[in-house]
Amino acid sequence: MNKHQWIMGIETSCDETAVAIIKNGREIAANVVASQIDSHKRFGGVVPEIASRHHVEQITIVLEEAMKQAGISYRDLDAIAVTEGPGLVGALLIGVNAAKAISFAHSIPLVGVHHIAGHIYANRFVAEMKFPLLSLVVSGGHTELVYMKEHGHFEVIGETRDDAAGEAYDKVARTLNLPYPGGPHIDRLAHQGEPKIELPRAWLEEDSYDFSFSGLKSAVINTVHNAEQRGETIAPEDLAASFQASVIDVLVTKTVKAAQVYDVKQVLLAGGVAANKGLRAALEEAFKKLPGIELIIPPLSLCTDNAAMIAAAGSVLFEKGKRADLALNASPGLDITIHN
């Protein structure tokens, strides 16, 4: 029996080919990410066919680099955790098939992981999770409030009804002629401007923890078009600041309310938009006033897609006895609650 538990994570759900090795569920021995941003930039978004081809080209290189960095061999591995969904089906298939091939060749147990569960478990590298907890997941394709009463249990108490926050950021960035991905550019611009343009906030029903950003996105586009028709110019930094203020106001207010109603011990921030400086600062400010609730925010390197987070979630599922067989398939619309 190994003195340490070694888990390999493989993540290929979108446009990052990532492989990580973690020790004992919380220590990163290797975390290798091959990004494709430069290939997709000129198209203003991820092109699934191009993403899949890049994964095919990169997966073996990234696997070898991760094993080299960790300084272990396949016989040391206790399990392989791989993202089975959600994501782009062609992209997911590359990671799933690589994981199955290694699992079969070396007789290593296989664990399927939900991509969003991975984002939540990235926080475990910062602090041990205390239950019950609430996670605010904010990424390109997801905006959700997830309640957890124990490891591996996920209850979605609020989600976006239309655009995810990250998607709204990218669309607004395009309107302002900013490069893809738009989130970091809007965040940077927002810190240079003033939120003085009136933009809507979608609170929805009084007791709802759901989100909606399509109206806000449309309001930004209309503001720009109306100004152009009148021959006026709007300072892009003020528009970025106003847009970001609206998004953050709704995210933080609903998270604080849910944390209090569900009486949680911890609030975790997760997902690519968790790298947003404005959102991080606003959450820190809000939870300073609630000393009974611990706020955990992952480092920037663990906010965007990576495989260490998949290995972290996988190690918990592995300990709970969850196993996948060689029939494991990519599941682009996978529901996070199925792992409960």
Long-range contacts (C-beta under 8 A, 24 or more apart in sequence): 2-76, 2-78, 5-78, 5-315, 6-70, 6-72, 6-76, 6-77, 6-78, 7-77, 7-78, 7-79, 7-80, 7-81, 7-311, 7-314, 7-315, 7-318, 8-66, 8-77, 8-79, 8-80, 8-81, 8-102, 8-307, 8-311, 9-81, 9-82, 9-113, 9-118, 9-307, 9-308, 9-309, 9-310, 9-311, 9-312, 9-314, 10-59, 10-63, 10-80, 10-81, 10-82, 10-83, 10-95, 10-98, 10-99, 10-307, 10-310, 11-82, 11-83, 11-95, 11-115, 11-118, 11-305, 11-306, 11-307, 11-309, 11-310, 12-55, 12-59, 12-83, 12-87, 12-91, 12-92, 12-94, 12-95, 12-98, 13-83, 13-85, 13-86, 13-87, 13-88, 13-91, 13-92, 13-95, 13-115, 13-305, 14-46, 14-51, 14-87, 14-88, 14-91, 14-140, 14-305, 15-39, 15-40, 15-46, 15-51, 15-54, 15-91, 15-305, 16-304, 16-305, 16-306, 17-54, 17-55, 17-58, 17-59, 17-62, 17-94, 17-95, 18-62, 18-305, 18-306, 18-307, 18-310, 19-59, 19-62, 19-63, 19-65, 19-66, 19-307, 20-66, 20-306, 20-307, 20-308, 20-310, 20-311, 21-66, 21-67, 21-69, 21-70, 21-72, 21-77, 21-311, 22-308, 22-311, 22-312, 22-315, 25-124, 25-312, 25-315, 25-316, 25-319, 26-124, 26-125, 26-128, 26-312, 28-125, 28-308, 29-69, 29-70, 29-71, 29-72, 30-65, 30-66, 30-67, 30-68, 30-69, 30-70, 31-66, 31-301, 31-306, 31-307, 31-308, 32-62, 32-65, 32-66, 32-69, 32-307, 33-62, 33-304, 33-305, 33-306, 33-307, 34-58, 34-61, 34-62, 37-180, 37-181, 40-180, 41-179, 41-180, 43-180, 44-170, 44-174, 44-180, 45-170, 45-180, 46-88, 48-88, 48-89, 48-90, 48-91, 49-90, 51-88, 51-90, 51-91, 52-88, 52-90, 52-91, 52-93, 52-94, 55-91, 55-94, 55-95, 56-94, 59-94, 59-95, 59-98, 60-98, 63-98, 63-102, 66-307, 74-102, 74-105, 74-106, 74-108, 75-106, 77-106, 77-108, 78-108, 78-109, 78-318, 79-108, 79-109, 79-110, 79-111, 79-314, 79-315, 79-318, 80-108, 80-109, 80-110, 80-111, 80-314, 81-111, 81-112, 81-113, 81-310, 81-311, 81-313, 81-314, 81-315, 81-317, 81-318, 82-110, 82-111, 82-112, 82-113, 82-310, 82-314, 82-328, 83-113, 83-114, 83-115, 83-118, 83-310, 84-112, 84-113, 84-114, 84-324, 84-328, 84-329, 84-330, 84-331, 84-334, 85-114, 85-115, 85-330, 85-331, 85-332, 85-333, 85-334, 86-114, 86-115, 86-116, 86-141, 86-331, 86-332, 86-333, 86-334, 87-115, 87-330, 87-332, 88-332, 89-330, 89-332, 92-330, 92-331, 92-332, 93-329, 93-330, 96-328, 96-329, 96-330, 99-328, 100-326, 100-328, 103-326, 104-326, 109-318, 109-323, 110-323, 110-324, 110-325, 110-326, 110-328, 111-314, 111-317, 111-318, 111-322, 111-323, 111-324, 112-322, 112-324, 112-328, 113-310, 113-313, 113-314, 113-317, 114-154, 114-313, 114-334, 114-336, 114-338, 114-339, 115-305, 115-310, 115-334, 116-142, 116-144, 116-146, 116-270, 116-271, 116-336, 117-152, 117-154, 117-313, 117-336, 117-339, 118-309, 118-310, 118-312, 118-313, 119-270, 119-271, 119-274, 119-309, 120-146, 120-148, 120-154, 120-268, 120-270, 120-313, 121-309, 121-312, 121-313, 121-316, 122-270, 122-298, 122-302, 122-303, 122-306, 122-308, 122-309, 122-312, 123-268, 123-269, 123-270, 123-296, 123-297, 123-298, 124-312, 125-298, 125-299, 125-302, 125-308, 125-312, 126-296, 126-297, 126-298, 126-299, 127-266, 127-294, 127-296, 129-266, 129-268, 130-265, 130-266, 130-294, 131-265, 131-266, 132-262, 132-263, 132-264, 132-265, 133-264, 133-265, 133-266, 133-267, 133-268, 134-255, 134-258, 134-259, 134-262, 134-264, 134-266, 134-267, 134-268, 135-267, 135-268, 135-269, 135-270, 136-251, 136-255, 136-267, 136-268, 136-269, 136-270, 136-283, 137-270, 137-271, 138-164, 138-165, 138-166, 138-251, 138-269, 138-270, 138-271, 138-272, 138-273, 138-274, 138-276, 138-279, 139-164, 139-165, 139-166, 139-270, 139-271, 139-272, 139-273, 139-274, 140-164, 140-166, 140-167, 140-170, 140-181, 140-272, 140-273, 141-166, 141-167, 142-166, 142-271, 143-211, 143-213, 143-251, 143-273, 145-209, 145-254, 145-255, 145-258, 146-336, 147-258, 147-262, 147-264, 151-316, 151-320, 152-316, 152-317, 152-320, 152-322, 152-339, 152-340, 153-340, 154-336, 154-337, 154-339, 154-340, 155-337, 155-340, 156-336, 156-337, 157-209, 157-258, 157-262, 158-208, 158-209, 158-210, 158-211, 158-254, 158-258, 159-210, 159-211, 160-210, 160-211, 160-212, 160-213, 161-204, 161-210, 161-211, 161-212, 162-212, 162-213, 162-214, 163-212, 163-213, 163-214, 163-217, 164-213, 165-211, 165-213, 165-247, 165-251, 165-273, 166-271, 166-272, 166-273, 167-213, 168-213, 168-214, 168-216, 168-217, 168-247, 169-247, 169-273, 171-217, 171-221, 172-217, 172-220, 172-221, 172-240, 172-243, 175-220, 175-221, 175-224, 176-224, 176-236, 176-239, 176-240, 183-272, 183-273, 183-275, 183-276, 184-275, 186-240, 186-243, 186-244, 187-244, 187-276, 187-277, 187-278, 189-236, 189-237, 189-240, 189-241, 190-237, 190-240, 190-241, 190-243, 190-244, 190-245, 190-278, 191-241, 191-277, 191-278, 192-237, 192-240, 192-241, 193-235, 193-236, 193-237, 193-238, 193-239, 193-240, 193-241, 193-242, 194-238, 194-241, 195-238, 195-241, 195-242, 195-244, 195-245, 196-238, 196-241, 196-242, 197-223, 197-234, 197-238, 197-239, 197-242, 198-242, 199-223, 199-242, 199-243, 199-245, 199-246, 200-246, 201-246, 201-249, 201-250, 202-250, 203-250, 209-254, 209-257, 209-258, 211-250, 211-251, 211-254, 213-247, 216-243, 216-246, 216-247, 244-276, 244-278, 247-279, 248-276, 248-278, 248-279, 248-282, 251-279, 251-282, 252-279, 252-282, 252-283, 252-286, 255-283, 255-286, 256-286, 256-287, 256-290, 259-287, 259-290, 259-293, 260-290, 260-293, 264-293, 265-292, 265-293, 265-294, 266-293, 266-294, 266-295, 266-296, 267-293, 267-294, 267-295, 267-296, 268-296, 268-297, 269-295, 269-296, 269-297, 269-298, 270-298, 270-303, 271-303, 272-303, 272-304, 272-305, 273-303, 274-298, 274-303, 275-300, 275-303, 275-304
